[in-house]
Amino acid sequence: MSQTSSTPAATGFEIKFRSLLREGRSLTFPCDSKGCVDLDALSERARNSYFFACATIGRAYALRVVKASEAALNPPAELARDGTDGPKG
């Protein structure tokens, strides 16, 4: 597994910590556009991973990067086409 994520990024942004020890690995968490992570929304395991990544910046992980999430960059076809949530029943 190359990436860990707690929940889908509902805000459209994610914060990513690239591993300095294992090329191609990273930790990714949902955040807002300023890089603020809702710690209460994370699972205990994800919260511990987030704290570990923050505490080991420069040793185990590179500086964090905030970017638009994949879901925000690639919306579902129905949503992208007409701006709705999909077919109506």
Secondary structure as UniProt FT lines:
FT   STRAND          3..4
FT   TURN            10..11
FT   STRAND          13..19
FT   TURN            23..24
FT   STRAND          26..31
FT   TURN            33..34
FT   HELIX           39..41
FT   HELIX           44..55
FT   TURN            58..60
FT   STRAND          65..68
FT   HELIX           70..73
FT   HELIX           77..82
//
